[in-house]
């Protein structure tokens, strides 16, 4: 399968199953489009007719170009057949029972009252709660005990707002560090925070112990303060931005992400990214909102053309700033065209429910943070382990070939089947397809690949 598109002045051809990316001239682009369904003479005649008015393109040029396309096909860089289906699920089967990462819900409570919060202001449809050190310690032991031979383990302190339980965060990191050498493990910690409680102690600790810090900022003050408010309805932008600046400066402007959310109210999210850049932040992420279709914040199909255009303009901005010596990172445009994930990872997809799980304040296990509170997806707990093996098996079987809609999609080996939680909330099945999200993902991939092509060719 191939995918062809024009963007940013480039004619791009993706060979999906080999992973090859070709930036070609117009003649090659058109020949490739006709190549499989027509014989050589037909293709060359069609090209000669199309480019008859071009003095710089001769019939000999067209014939040479056709031969080059043939050579690419023969060398396994164009029109490669998909032979990966028998491998689907093999990675998950090989690593069955091995856990590499936990999302610790250190606080099921929050000091903000964000209108679009998928976690019900941190409560996850339940009661407010803080994780005790004892439960957190047991969660870390559970991770070590179930990590097999894996050396690097990942723990995300999540909420709600994890800084509302900061003392326990510090105690758990101290405990993890105390057992690393004995257990032959290395812990990598991440902290996700709304920033309200950041102070010098938090900054010093985060810079010492956190491999990454995710900071919630929705960009423009008027957009941020419309949604990210306290329980009195006051916006938080003025309070958190100076704290974010101080933390990022102390980290040397690296190993962090400004994570924003765009909604029906700001589909022109590039303006929010520009605000972050103007503030001096360069490691950025803007995520589409996750909420029910009936929610006023939900993105609509009327928003879709605006959002897709914003992604294109974002790629153009990234290219311009890179050439001006002022580059920035956008999370969804991070792509390695010369390496990237192995084919097993590409077809097996997200490790939620298998190698990655979320832990509630009282120790229950869920496939990921977006399933917390849905009792159907309760896997077990950190004391007794996974008991709901039927649900875990369902996640084990999630891959690009278990979703019929993915089989003919050019982006399948880039998205690996997409997010199981988004699929579930959109269709009622973790093997479903969140079609709106697919449209966003495909455009992001086209833009990311184009921007990377430009970087490599520059």
C-alpha positions, 0 to 999 in steps of 0.5 A: 500500500502507498499513500500520496499527498502534496504538502508544504511544496513537497510531493510525498509518497509513503510506502506503508509496509516498508516504511519508506518515505519518498519526496519526488518530483511531479512526474514520479508522483504521477507515474507512481499513482498509475504504476500498479493499474496500468502497463508501462506504455500506457503510463509513459503515453499518459505522462508524455501527454500531460507534460507535452507543454513542458520543454524541460520534460522529455519522453526520455526523462519520463522513461528514465523516471519509470525505470527508477520507480521500477527499481524502487519496487524491485528493491522493496521500497515501493508497493511492498505487500503487508506480511505482518498480520501473522505477527500481530499480538506476538509482542504482547504474548511474549511479554504477557504478565510483564508490567513496565509502567504504572500511572499512580493516581496519587490524588483523586482530588483537585484544586481546580474545577476544569469544565472539560475534565474527563476525570470529574475534577479528579474524582473519577466518578467516585469520592475524593481520596489521597493515596497513602504511602502504604498503598503507594509503596505496595504499588511500587512493589507490585511493579517490581514483582511483575516487571520480569527482567525489565530494568527501566520502570516508569511511574507517572504521578497523576491525579486529580492534582498530585501536588495535593499529596506531595509529601507522599510523592516524595516518600514514594520516590525515596522508597523507590530509590532505596530499592533500585540497586537491590532489585536491579531496577531503574525508576523513571518518574513523571509528574503531571500538574496544573501548577497551582501548588508549585513552589521552590521545594517542588521545583527542586524536587522535580528537577532532581527526581522527575525525568519529565514534568507535564504542565497544564496550560491551555495557551491564551489567557482568555481560553485557559481562564474559560475552562481552568478555573478554581472553585470560585470560578477564578481563572488560574493563568496569572497564578500558574504561568510565572511558576511554570516559567520558573520551573522550566528555567530551572530545568534548563528548558528541557524534559518538560511538556506544556500540555494544552487542551483545545475544544469546540471553543478554540479550534484555532489552537495554533494561537494558543501554541503561539502564546506558549512560544511567546512565553518562552516555552518550546516543548509543547503539546495541544491535545483534542478534548476528550469528552462526551459528544453532548458536552459543549466543549466537544469538537464538532465536524464543523470544527474539523476543517479548522483543526486540520488547517491549524495542523498544516499551519503549525507544521509551516510555523515549525519549519520557519522557526527551525530555519530562523534558529528558534526551533520548538517541539510539538509532541504529536509531530515527533517522528523518526523517519530513519528508525522509529519503533520496531514493527512489533510495536507498530502493529501491537499498539498501546500497552494499556491493560497489559504492560501499563496500568493505572492504580487508584488511591486504594490500590485498584488496577485499571487498564489506564487512567481513562478507564478508572471508575468504570467497574467493567474494566477493573482488572484487580488490585495491587495486593492480589494482582490481576483477577479479571483476566478476560478484560486483560485478554481483550486488551491483549488482542488489541492490534491494528488487525483486530480492527477491521476499519484499520486494515485498509488505512494508510496510517495504521502502522503509525497509529498502531490502531489508536487509543483503546479508551477513545475507541471505547468511549466512541463506540462501546468497544476497545476494538472500535474506531474513534473516527473523528480522532482518526481524521486528526491523527492522519493529518498530524502524520502528514504534517509531521512527515512533511516537516521532517522531510523538510528538515532532512532535505535542508 
